Amino acid sequence: MQTVIHIRADKEVKKNAVEAAKALGLSLSDVINAALRNFIRTREVIFSNTPQMTPELEKYLGKIDKDIKHRRNLVGPFYSAKEMDEYLDSK
């Protein structure tokens, strides 16, 4: 079941937000719903111009960093697409 939320926003803010969402192939409603879901999940609101990683992404990248340090799960480097294709075809 869906409901409607009425908010007040400056006309220019709404216009810019609609344009930014559209550039990502989203509606403003999609963006607001995603923000609300994130707020529910994390219980935090971040006001920043600096991008921040989610805890899930930090955890995932930590595992990758560990693998790199222990030289596990590494393939390559590949110096051409053909070299990469040959490796993938061999698996």
HELIX and SHEET records of a PDB file:
HELIX    1   1 LYS A   11  ALA A   23  1                                  13    
HELIX    2   2 LEU A   28  THR A   42  1                                  15    
HELIX    3   3 PRO A   55  LYS A   69  1                                  15    
HELIX    4   4 ALA A   81  ASP A   89  1                                   9    
END                                                                             
